[in-house]
Amino acid sequence: MTGVQTCALPISILQEISIASGSTMDLKELLVSVTSCFNIFKPVSKSAIFIINGDRMILSNPKVYPESFVNAHKSMKVGECCCGFTAKTGKIVVSDNSLEDSMNTIKYPGMGPQGHICVPLSANKRILGVLSLYLDVGVSVSEGEMDLLYAIGSRIGAAIENITLYEKIKEHNDKNKSVNKGKPYFVIKILFFFDKIFK
C-alpha cells in the first residue's frame, strides 16, 4: 500500500487517551470518550471501536454512525475484513484506500474512498477490541506513528480490562450482599436458641 500523507497524530493524543481512560469506570462512557479524543484531530474523519465478544466484533455506541455502516458491521467476526484481521493477529492494518483494498471485504451503501487504520486494543497478551480510524485517501504511517498507535491500543486495552474486572468484582459483591442479607438476624436467633438450651 502506498501512501501520500502521514497519519500525523500528535503524541499529545496519548495523554488525552490516558485522561479519558482514568476518568470513568463505565465501559460505554470510556469508549465514547476515547473515540471523541480522535475525532478532534485531522486527518481523522471518524473513529469507531469494536469490542470482541467470542468470535464476534461488536460496534460500540452504534447510534452515532450511519445506519448503513451499522448494518454492514452487525455480523462481523474476528478474522473478517481489516478490523477482523487486526483482532485475530494483533497487528495494525493500514489501508490507503479501502475501496481498492482486497482485505476490506465489508462495504456498505454510501461508502466512499477512505484511508483506514485498525489498531489492536490489547492487555496481558489478549486482544480485547479494535480501534478503527478513518482518514483521507493515501494515508501512510511512519515507524514512530506505528509505535504511538500500539501504545494507544495498549492504554485503551488496559482500561477496558480494568473496567471489565471491576464490573465482575462488583457483580460478585452485589450477589454476596443479596445472599447474606438477613444472615446476622438468623445467626443471633441460633445463638439465642443454644444459649437457652445450655443454661
Disulfide bonds with the S-S distance in Angstrom:
none
